């Protein structure tokens, strides 16, 4: 039996036990044919990064929300009065 908190990972290995130089190279999330470039991570180029941005702006990607999320508002500070017309004192 192993002690609690023991680490099976040998030096230079990750949690999955694969040496970093033996892992398959990560591929671009858009074109899925070229490896990721560090300057555009997780994409391979500016073009693929822009394609992803365009998909977000066009509404092809959405983040799920519940109706409760829309009702959350910042409460007023204690003693602050709400000014309906926005005019100051």
PDB file as gemmi writes it, atoms N, CA and C in Angstrom:
CRYST1    1.000    1.000    1.000  90.00  90.00  90.00 P 1                      
ATOM      1  N   UNK A   1       0.843  -1.176   0.000  1.00  0.00           N  
ATOM      2  CA  UNK A   1       0.000   0.000   0.000  1.00  0.00           C  
ATOM      3  C   UNK A   1       0.890   1.241   0.000  1.00  0.00           C  
ATOM      4  N   UNK A   2       0.510   2.246  -0.810  1.00  0.00           N  
ATOM      5  CA  UNK A   2       1.300   3.462  -0.938  1.00  0.00           C  
ATOM      6  C   UNK A   2       0.891   4.457   0.144  1.00  0.00           C  
ATOM      7  N   UNK A   3       1.842   5.230   0.633  1.00  0.00           N  
ATOM      8  CA  UNK A   3       1.483   6.261   1.600  1.00  0.00           C  
ATOM      9  C   UNK A   3       0.641   7.349   0.945  1.00  0.00           C  
ATOM     10  N   UNK A   4      -0.225   7.964   1.723  1.00  0.00           N  
ATOM     11  CA  UNK A   4      -1.068   9.032   1.213  1.00  0.00           C  
ATOM     12  C   UNK A   4      -0.175  10.172   0.757  1.00  0.00           C  
ATOM     13  N   UNK A   5      -0.484  10.707  -0.418  1.00  0.00           N  
ATOM     14  CA  UNK A   5       0.277  11.822  -0.953  1.00  0.00           C  
ATOM     15  C   UNK A   5       1.545  11.406  -1.682  1.00  0.00           C  
ATOM     16  N   UNK A   6       1.759  10.102  -1.864  1.00  0.00           N  
ATOM     17  CA  UNK A   6       2.958   9.695  -2.588  1.00  0.00           C  
ATOM     18  C   UNK A   6       2.813  10.055  -4.055  1.00  0.00           C  
ATOM     19  N   UNK A   7       3.917  10.286  -4.709  1.00  0.00           N  
ATOM     20  CA  UNK A   7       3.924  10.708  -6.094  1.00  0.00           C  
ATOM     21  C   UNK A   7       4.579   9.617  -6.930  1.00  0.00           C  
ATOM     22  N   UNK A   8       3.802   9.028  -7.854  1.00  0.00           N  
ATOM     23  CA  UNK A   8       4.319   7.980  -8.724  1.00  0.00           C  
ATOM     24  C   UNK A   8       5.090   8.548  -9.907  1.00  0.00           C  
ATOM     25  N   UNK A   9       4.982   9.847 -10.119  1.00  0.00           N  
ATOM     26  CA  UNK A   9       5.614  10.455 -11.285  1.00  0.00           C  
ATOM     27  C   UNK A   9       7.117  10.507 -11.108  1.00  0.00           C  
ATOM     28  N   UNK A  10       7.805   9.974 -12.074  1.00  0.00           N  
ATOM     29  CA  UNK A  10       9.262  10.073 -12.076  1.00  0.00           C  
ATOM     30  C   UNK A  10       9.639  11.483 -12.482  1.00  0.00           C  
ATOM     31  N   UNK A  11      10.834  11.942 -12.124  1.00  0.00           N  
ATOM     32  CA  UNK A  11      11.244  13.290 -12.538  1.00  0.00           C  
ATOM     33  C   UNK A  11      11.160  13.420 -14.057  1.00  0.00           C  
ATOM     34  N   UNK A  12      10.641  14.565 -14.508  1.00  0.00           N  
ATOM     35  CA  UNK A  12      10.535  14.804 -15.945  1.00  0.00           C  
ATOM     36  C   UNK A  12       9.294  14.208 -16.572  1.00  0.00           C  
ATOM     37  N   UNK A  13       8.410  13.660 -15.779  1.00  0.00           N  
ATOM     38  CA  UNK A  13       7.170  13.096 -16.316  1.00  0.00           C  
ATOM     39  C   UNK A  13       5.985  13.876 -15.767  1.00  0.00           C  
ATOM     40  N   UNK A  14       4.911  13.886 -16.536  1.00  0.00           N  
ATOM     41  CA  UNK A  14       3.719  14.598 -16.116  1.00  0.00           C  
ATOM     42  C   UNK A  14       2.790  13.652 -15.365  1.00  0.00           C  
ATOM     43  N   UNK A  15       1.620  14.143 -14.988  1.00  0.00           N  
ATOM     44  CA  UNK A  15       0.654  13.329 -14.256  1.00  0.00           C  
ATOM     45  C   UNK A  15       0.240  12.089 -15.036  1.00  0.00           C  
ATOM     46  N   UNK A  16       0.179  12.201 -16.370  1.00  0.00           N  
ATOM     47  CA  UNK A  16      -0.234  11.050 -17.167  1.00  0.00           C  
ATOM     48  C   UNK A  16       0.900  10.048 -17.366  1.00  0.00           C  
ATOM     49  N   UNK A  17       2.095  10.363 -16.844  1.00  0.00           N  
ATOM     50  CA  UNK A  17       3.213   9.433 -16.913  1.00  0.00           C  
ATOM     51  C   UNK A  17       3.964   9.440 -18.223  1.00  0.00           C  
ATOM     52  N   UNK A  18       3.615  10.355 -19.116  1.00  0.00           N  
ATOM     53  CA  UNK A  18       4.284  10.427 -20.417  1.00  0.00           C  
ATOM     54  C   UNK A  18       5.330  11.529 -20.366  1.00  0.00           C  
ATOM     55  N   UNK A  19       6.525  11.233 -20.815  1.00  0.00           N  
ATOM     56  CA  UNK A  19       7.580  12.236 -20.864  1.00  0.00           C  
ATOM     57  C   UNK A  19       7.160  13.341 -21.826  1.00  0.00           C  
ATOM     58  N   UNK A  20       7.412  14.617 -21.484  1.00  0.00           N  
ATOM     59  CA  UNK A  20       6.980  15.727 -22.334  1.00  0.00           C  
ATOM     60  C   UNK A  20       7.432  15.613 -23.780  1.00  0.00           C  
ATOM     61  N   UNK A  21       8.628  15.079 -24.043  1.00  0.00           N  
ATOM     62  CA  UNK A  21       9.101  14.973 -25.423  1.00  0.00           C  
ATOM     63  C   UNK A  21       8.465  13.816 -26.178  1.00  0.00           C  
ATOM     64  N   UNK A  22       7.712  12.961 -25.507  1.00  0.00           N  
ATOM     65  CA  UNK A  22       7.065  11.818 -26.157  1.00  0.00           C  
ATOM     66  C   UNK A  22       5.582  12.060 -26.430  1.00  0.00           C  
ATOM     67  N   UNK A  23       5.036  13.174 -25.945  1.00  0.00           N  
ATOM     68  CA  UNK A  23       3.614  13.471 -26.152  1.00  0.00           C  
ATOM     69  C   UNK A  23       3.357  13.850 -27.595  1.00  0.00           C  
ATOM     70  N   UNK A  24       2.170  13.509 -28.102  1.00  0.00           N  
ATOM     71  CA  UNK A  24       1.833  13.977 -29.444  1.00  0.00           C  
ATOM     72  C   UNK A  24       1.683  15.494 -29.423  1.00  0.00           C  
ATOM     73  N   UNK A  25       2.085  16.149 -30.496  1.00  0.00           N  
ATOM     74  CA  UNK A  25       2.033  17.598 -30.553  1.00  0.00           C  
ATOM     75  C   UNK A  25       0.579  18.054 -30.631  1.00  0.00           C  
ATOM     76  N   UNK A  26       0.227  19.071 -29.834  1.00  0.00           N  
ATOM     77  CA  UNK A  26      -1.139  19.593 -29.839  1.00  0.00           C  
ATOM     78  C   UNK A  26      -1.422  20.261 -31.177  1.00  0.00           C  
ATOM     79  N   UNK A  27      -2.632  20.082 -31.661  1.00  0.00           N  
ATOM     80  CA  UNK A  27      -3.004  20.634 -32.958  1.00  0.00           C  
ATOM     81  C   UNK A  27      -3.935  21.827 -32.784  1.00  0.00           C  
ATOM     82  N   UNK A  28      -3.959  22.687 -33.780  1.00  0.00           N  
ATOM     83  CA  UNK A  28      -4.801  23.880 -33.795  1.00  0.00           C  
ATOM     84  C   UNK A  28      -6.266  23.491 -33.638  1.00  0.00           C  
ATOM     85  N   UNK A  29      -7.008  24.272 -32.868  1.00  0.00           N  
ATOM     86  CA  UNK A  29      -8.417  23.965 -32.616  1.00  0.00           C  
ATOM     87  C   UNK A  29      -9.325  24.294 -33.791  1.00  0.00           C  
ATOM     88  N   UNK A  30      -8.845  25.072 -34.740  1.00  0.00           N  
ATOM     89  CA  UNK A  30      -9.668  25.437 -35.891  1.00  0.00           C  
ATOM     90  C   UNK A  30      -9.374  24.539 -37.089  1.00  0.00           C  
ATOM     91  N   UNK A  31      -8.143  24.539 -37.577  1.00  0.00           N  
ATOM     92  CA  UNK A  31      -7.826  23.762 -38.782  1.00  0.00           C  
ATOM     93  C   UNK A  31      -7.468  22.313 -38.465  1.00  0.00           C  
ATOM     94  N   UNK A  32      -7.060  22.025 -37.259  1.00  0.00           N  
ATOM     95  CA  UNK A  32      -6.728  20.684 -36.785  1.00  0.00           C  
ATOM     96  C   UNK A  32      -5.695  19.956 -37.660  1.00  0.00           C  
ATOM     97  N   UNK A  33      -4.905  20.734 -38.401  1.00  0.00           N  
ATOM     98  CA  UNK A  33      -3.888  20.098 -39.237  1.00  0.00           C  
ATOM     99  C   UNK A  33      -2.484  20.546 -38.889  1.00  0.00           C  
ATOM    100  N   UNK A  34      -2.351  21.726 -38.272  1.00  0.00           N  
ATOM    101  CA  UNK A  34      -1.028  22.250 -37.958  1.00  0.00           C  
ATOM    102  C   UNK A  34      -0.846  22.356 -36.453  1.00  0.00           C  
ATOM    103  N   UNK A  35       0.385  22.213 -35.999  1.00  0.00           N  
ATOM    104  CA  UNK A  35       0.644  22.333 -34.562  1.00  0.00           C  
ATOM    105  C   UNK A  35       0.435  23.761 -34.068  1.00  0.00           C  
ATOM    106  N   UNK A  36       0.175  23.864 -32.795  1.00  0.00           N  
ATOM    107  CA  UNK A  36      -0.057  25.152 -32.150  1.00  0.00           C  
ATOM    108  C   UNK A  36       1.223  25.979 -32.158  1.00  0.00           C  
ATOM    109  N   UNK A  37       1.077  27.262 -32.478  1.00  0.00           N  
ATOM    110  CA  UNK A  37       2.197  28.210 -32.392  1.00  0.00           C  
ATOM    111  C   UNK A  37       2.066  28.947 -31.067  1.00  0.00           C  
ATOM    112  N   UNK A  38       3.149  29.071 -30.328  1.00  0.00           N  
ATOM    113  CA  UNK A  38       3.075  29.676 -29.000  1.00  0.00           C  
ATOM    114  C   UNK A  38       2.542  31.105 -29.044  1.00  0.00           C  
ATOM    115  N   UNK A  39       2.790  31.837 -30.102  1.00  0.00           N  
ATOM    116  CA  UNK A  39       2.313  33.218 -30.204  1.00  0.00           C  
ATOM    117  C   UNK A  39       0.796  33.293 -30.355  1.00  0.00           C  
ATOM    118  N   UNK A  40       0.163  32.234 -30.869  1.00  0.00           N  
ATOM    119  CA  UNK A  40      -1.278  32.253 -31.126  1.00  0.00           C  
ATOM    120  C   UNK A  40      -2.019  31.173 -30.357  1.00  0.00           C  
ATOM    121  N   UNK A  41      -1.410  30.624 -29.342  1.00  0.00           N  
ATOM    122  CA  UNK A  41      -1.979  29.534 -28.565  1.00  0.00           C  
ATOM    123  C   UNK A  41      -3.431  29.786 -28.218  1.00  0.00           C  
ATOM    124  N   UNK A  42      -4.397  28.919 -28.400  1.00  0.00           N  
ATOM    125  CA  UNK A  42      -4.304  27.523 -28.817  1.00  0.00           C  
ATOM    126  C   UNK A  42      -4.466  27.318 -30.324  1.00  0.00           C  
ATOM    127  N   UNK A  43      -4.104  28.299 -31.105  1.00  0.00           N  
ATOM    128  CA  UNK A  43      -4.235  28.220 -32.565  1.00  0.00           C  
ATOM    129  C   UNK A  43      -2.863  28.167 -33.218  1.00  0.00           C  
ATOM    130  N   UNK A  44      -2.852  27.886 -34.523  1.00  0.00           N  
ATOM    131  CA  UNK A  44      -1.572  27.778 -35.226  1.00  0.00           C  
ATOM    132  C   UNK A  44      -1.164  29.083 -35.880  1.00  0.00           C  
ATOM    133  N   UNK A  45      -2.111  29.986 -36.090  1.00  0.00           N  
ATOM    134  CA  UNK A  45      -1.797  31.217 -36.802  1.00  0.00           C  
ATOM    135  C   UNK A  45      -2.807  32.304 -36.447  1.00  0.00           C  
ATOM    136  N   UNK A  46      -2.510  33.522 -36.880  1.00  0.00           N  
ATOM    137  CA  UNK A  46      -3.437  34.634 -36.678  1.00  0.00           C  
ATOM    138  C   UNK A  46      -4.737  34.369 -37.413  1.00  0.00           C  
ATOM    139  N   UNK A  47      -4.650  33.754 -38.580  1.00  0.00           N  
ATOM    140  CA  UNK A  47      -5.847  33.455 -39.356  1.00  0.00           C  
ATOM    141  C   UNK A  47      -6.811  32.587 -38.561  1.00  0.00           C  
ATOM    142  N   UNK A  48      -6.313  31.500 -37.959  1.00  0.00           N  
ATOM    143  CA  UNK A  48      -7.184  30.606 -37.188  1.00  0.00           C  
ATOM    144  C   UNK A  48      -7.716  31.299 -35.937  1.00  0.00           C  
ATOM    145  N   UNK A  49      -6.909  32.150 -35.314  1.00  0.00           N  
ATOM    146  CA  UNK A  49      -7.381  32.917 -34.154  1.00  0.00           C  
ATOM    147  C   UNK A  49      -8.508  33.852 -34.577  1.00  0.00           C  
ATOM    148  N   UNK A  50      -8.374  34.476 -35.750  1.00  0.00           N  
ATOM    149  CA  UNK A  50      -9.412  35.375 -36.249  1.00  0.00           C  
ATOM    150  C   UNK A  50     -10.677  34.620 -36.642  1.00  0.00           C  
ATOM    151  N   UNK A  51     -10.533  33.423 -37.189  1.00  0.00           N  
ATOM    152  CA  UNK A  51     -11.705  32.592 -37.514  1.00  0.00           C  
ATOM    153  C   UNK A  51     -12.486  32.297 -36.230  1.00  0.00           C  
ATOM    154  N   UNK A  52     -11.781  31.957 -35.160  1.00  0.00           N  
ATOM    155  CA  UNK A  52     -12.438  31.674 -33.884  1.00  0.00           C  
ATOM    156  C   UNK A  52     -13.138  32.918 -33.351  1.00  0.00           C  
ATOM    157  N   UNK A  53     -12.486  34.070 -33.415  1.00  0.00           N  
ATOM    158  CA  UNK A  53     -13.097  35.316 -32.965  1.00  0.00           C  
ATOM    159  C   UNK A  53     -14.359  35.608 -33.772  1.00  0.00           C  
ATOM    160  N   UNK A  54     -14.294  35.405 -35.080  1.00  0.00           N  
ATOM    161  CA  UNK A  54     -15.457  35.618 -35.927  1.00  0.00           C  
ATOM    162  C   UNK A  54     -16.622  34.713 -35.548  1.00  0.00           C  
ATOM    163  N   UNK A  55     -16.331  33.491 -35.165  1.00  0.00           N  
ATOM    164  CA  UNK A  55     -17.392  32.567 -34.733  1.00  0.00           C  
ATOM    165  C   UNK A  55     -18.053  33.063 -33.452  1.00  0.00           C  
ATOM    166  N   UNK A  56     -17.243  33.583 -32.511  1.00  0.00           N  
ATOM    167  CA  UNK A  56     -17.814  34.141 -31.273  1.00  0.00           C  
ATOM    168  C   UNK A  56     -18.696  35.339 -31.600  1.00  0.00           C  
ATOM    169  N   UNK A  57     -18.192  36.245 -32.437  1.00  0.00           N  
ATOM    170  CA  UNK A  57     -18.943  37.458 -32.757  1.00  0.00           C  
ATOM    171  C   UNK A  57     -20.214  37.172 -33.541  1.00  0.00           C  
ATOM    172  N   UNK A  58     -20.217  36.110 -34.335  1.00  0.00           N  
ATOM    173  CA  UNK A  58     -21.399  35.736 -35.117  1.00  0.00           C  
ATOM    174  C   UNK A  58     -22.418  34.968 -34.282  1.00  0.00           C  
ATOM    175  N   UNK A  59     -22.049  34.608 -33.055  1.00  0.00           N  
ATOM    176  CA  UNK A  59     -22.979  33.893 -32.188  1.00  0.00           C  
ATOM    177  C   UNK A  59     -22.978  32.392 -32.383  1.00  0.00           C  
ATOM    178  N   UNK A  60     -21.963  31.859 -33.057  1.00  0.00           N  
ATOM    179  CA  UNK A  60     -21.905  30.408 -33.249  1.00  0.00           C  
ATOM    180  C   UNK A  60     -21.515  29.688 -31.975  1.00  0.00           C  
ATOM    181  N   UNK A  61     -20.812  30.363 -31.087  1.00  0.00           N  
ATOM    182  CA  UNK A  61     -20.495  29.816 -29.775  1.00  0.00           C  
ATOM    183  C   UNK A  61     -21.361  30.558 -28.763  1.00  0.00           C  
ATOM    184  N   UNK A  62     -21.873  29.846 -27.793  1.00  0.00           N  
ATOM    185  CA  UNK A  62     -22.639  30.496 -26.733  1.00  0.00           C  
ATOM    186  C   UNK A  62     -22.234  29.913 -25.396  1.00  0.00           C  
ATOM    187  N   UNK A  63     -22.393  30.702 -24.367  1.00  0.00           N  
ATOM    188  CA  UNK A  63     -22.163  30.247 -23.010  1.00  0.00           C  
ATOM    189  C   UNK A  63     -23.532  30.103 -22.375  1.00  0.00           C  
ATOM    190  N   UNK A  64     -23.836  28.912 -21.899  1.00  0.00           N  
ATOM    191  CA  UNK A  64     -25.152  28.663 -21.322  1.00  0.00           C  
ATOM    192  C   UNK A  64     -25.357  29.503 -20.066  1.00  0.00           C  
ATOM    193  N   UNK A  65     -26.553  30.025 -19.912  1.00  0.00           N  
ATOM    194  CA  UNK A  65     -26.891  30.812 -18.732  1.00  0.00           C  
ATOM    195  C   UNK A  65     -28.275  30.403 -18.260  1.00  0.00           C  
ATOM    196  N   UNK A  66     -28.499  30.563 -16.989  1.00  0.00           N  
ATOM    197  CA  UNK A  66     -29.826  30.299 -16.437  1.00  0.00           C  
ATOM    198  C   UNK A  66     -30.515  31.631 -16.214  1.00  0.00           C  
ATOM    199  N   UNK A  67     -31.838  31.656 -16.129  1.00  0.00           N  
ATOM    200  CA  UNK A  67     -32.545  32.917 -15.908  1.00  0.00           C  
ATOM    201  C   UNK A  67     -32.075  33.647 -14.653  1.00  0.00           C  
ATOM    202  N   UNK A  68     -31.630  32.934 -13.633  1.00  0.00           N  
ATOM    203  CA  UNK A  68     -31.147  33.576 -12.406  1.00  0.00           C  
ATOM    204  C   UNK A  68     -29.920  34.426 -12.664  1.00  0.00           C  
ATOM    205  N   UNK A  69     -29.095  34.038 -13.643  1.00  0.00           N  
ATOM    206  CA  UNK A  69     -27.878  34.786 -13.933  1.00  0.00           C  
ATOM    207  C   UNK A  69     -28.197  36.211 -14.389  1.00  0.00           C  
ATOM    208  N   UNK A  70     -29.307  36.379 -15.098  1.00  0.00           N  
ATOM    209  CA  UNK A  70     -29.665  37.692 -15.619  1.00  0.00           C  
ATOM    210  C   UNK A  70     -30.198  38.610 -14.525  1.00  0.00           C  
ATOM    211  N   UNK A  71     -30.698  38.061 -13.450  1.00  0.00           N  
ATOM    212  CA  UNK A  71     -31.293  38.863 -12.392  1.00  0.00           C  
ATOM    213  C   UNK A  71     -30.271  39.398 -11.408  1.00  0.00           C  
ATOM    214  N   UNK A  72     -29.066  38.869 -11.435  1.00  0.00           N  
ATOM    215  CA  UNK A  72     -28.046  39.319 -10.493  1.00  0.00           C  
ATOM    216  C   UNK A  72     -27.610  40.743 -10.826  1.00  0.00           C  
ATOM    217  N   UNK A  73     -27.713  41.613  -9.853  1.00  0.00           N  
ATOM    218  CA  UNK A  73     -27.263  42.983 -10.004  1.00  0.00           C  
ATOM    219  C   UNK A  73     -26.450  43.368  -8.790  1.00  0.00           C  
ATOM    220  N   UNK A  74     -25.621  44.354  -8.954  1.00  0.00           N  
ATOM    221  CA  UNK A  74     -24.835  44.843  -7.834  1.00  0.00           C  
ATOM    222  C   UNK A  74     -25.759  45.609  -6.887  1.00  0.00           C  
ATOM    223  N   UNK A  75     -25.750  45.286  -5.612  1.00  0.00           N  
ATOM    224  CA  UNK A  75     -26.582  46.037  -4.672  1.00  0.00           C  
ATOM    225  C   UNK A  75     -26.007  47.437  -4.461  1.00  0.00           C  
ATOM    226  N   UNK A  76     -26.880  48.367  -4.114  1.00  0.00           N  
ATOM    227  CA  UNK A  76     -26.423  49.723  -3.818  1.00  0.00           C  
ATOM    228  C   UNK A  76     -25.665  49.727  -2.508  1.00  0.00           C  
ATOM    229  N   UNK A  77     -24.750  50.649  -2.389  1.00  0.00           N  
ATOM    230  CA  UNK A  77     -24.005  50.783  -1.146  1.00  0.00           C  
ATOM    231  C   UNK A  77     -24.965  51.212  -0.043  1.00  0.00           C  
ATOM    232  N   UNK A  78     -24.730  50.800   1.195  1.00  0.00           N  
ATOM    233  CA  UNK A  78     -25.623  51.203   2.281  1.00  0.00           C  
ATOM    234  C   UNK A  78     -25.708  52.729   2.366  1.00  0.00           C  
ATOM    235  N   UNK A  79     -26.926  53.243   2.452  1.00  0.00           N  
ATOM    236  CA  UNK A  79     -27.147  54.679   2.565  1.00  0.00           C  
ATOM    237  C   UNK A  79     -27.182  55.396   1.232  1.00  0.00           C  
ATOM    238  N   UNK A  80     -26.913  54.696   0.136  1.00  0.00           N  
ATOM    239  CA  UNK A  80     -26.941  55.339  -1.181  1.00  0.00           C  
ATOM    240  C   UNK A  80     -28.366  55.330  -1.701  1.00  0.00           C  
ATOM    241  N   UNK A  81     -28.812  56.450  -2.190  1.00  0.00           N  
ATOM    242  CA  UNK A  81     -30.161  56.539  -2.749  1.00  0.00           C  
ATOM    243  C   UNK A  81     -30.071  56.361  -4.253  1.00  0.00           C  
ATOM    244  N   UNK A  82     -31.057  55.691  -4.810  1.00  0.00           N  
ATOM    245  CA  UNK A  82     -31.078  55.486  -6.246  1.00  0.00           C  
ATOM    246  C   UNK A  82     -31.587  56.764  -6.912  1.00  0.00           C  
ATOM    247  N   UNK A  83     -30.853  57.272  -7.890  1.00  0.00           N  
ATOM    248  CA  UNK A  83     -31.216  58.503  -8.588  1.00  0.00           C  
ATOM    249  C   UNK A  83     -31.800  58.122  -9.938  1.00  0.00           C  
ATOM    250  N   UNK A  84     -33.140  58.144 -10.092  1.00  0.00           N  
ATOM    251  CA  UNK A  84     -33.774  57.642 -11.325  1.00  0.00           C  
ATOM    252  C   UNK A  84     -33.448  58.466 -12.576  1.00  0.00           C  
ATOM    253  N   UNK A  85     -33.248  59.778 -12.467  1.00  0.00           N  
ATOM    254  CA  UNK A  85     -32.984  60.557 -13.670  1.00  0.00           C  
ATOM    255  C   UNK A  85     -31.493  60.739 -13.959  1.00  0.00           C  
ATOM    256  N   UNK A  86     -30.644  60.259 -13.091  1.00  0.00           N  
ATOM    257  CA  UNK A  86     -29.212  60.313 -13.306  1.00  0.00           C  
ATOM    258  C   UNK A  86     -28.597  61.668 -13.040  1.00  0.00           C  
ATOM    259  N   UNK A  87     -29.404  62.632 -12.635  1.00  0.00           N  
ATOM    260  CA  UNK A  87     -28.872  63.964 -12.341  1.00  0.00           C  
ATOM    261  C   UNK A  87     -28.286  63.969 -10.939  1.00  0.00           C  
ATOM    262  N   UNK A  88     -27.181  64.600 -10.795  1.00  0.00           N  
ATOM    263  CA  UNK A  88     -26.542  64.666  -9.493  1.00  0.00           C  
ATOM    264  C   UNK A  88     -27.151  65.750  -8.632  1.00  0.00           C  
ATOM    265  N   UNK A  89     -26.628  65.979  -7.431  1.00  0.00           N  
ATOM    266  CA  UNK A  89     -27.171  66.997  -6.515  1.00  0.00           C  
ATOM    267  C   UNK A  89     -26.963  68.398  -7.006  1.00  0.00           C  
TER     268      UNK A  89                                                      
END                                                                             
